[in-house]
Amino acid sequence: MKPSNLLATVSLLLLTLTTTILHAADNVSHKQQVETLFRLTQMEKKIQDSVDSVVQLQLRQNPQLGQHEQAMREFFTKYMGWNSLQKDLTDMYLSTFSEKELEQINAFYITPVGQKVITSLPQLVEQRNQLASQRLQQNIGELQQIIAPPAAPAPTAPSAPSVTP
């Protein structure tokens, strides 16, 4: 191989390797931003709270399941818990937000106001849901009227035969 061809091949190889390393470094820092967001928003705790809520809801709806509470908790944790969802959630955030966007989101959430949003939002969502539920309960009769089948017309009495003189 000629020295000039060898130099070109080595240069191309080094360029490819450098690009690959830089891309991998970008991916690592991008992923670190997602992990920071998860930490700031207490994502792992929220997911565990969600698992607990699902178990409690199931037990309220079906009290006879009480004897299986631990097995249910293990099942829901297995499929809905942090260890089950973390990789997929990370991928979702990586594909949704650029590294720069995540940096900006994290910059907000690290502030006292951002932390207030994190702690206040769940209660606000719960209050919103309760308000919506109350409004629906107060006005469910209107919906029932809208979707009720139309009333059948009342039968009319047969008319007497007309007599013509």
Beta strands, then each sheet from edge to edge (+ up, - down):
end
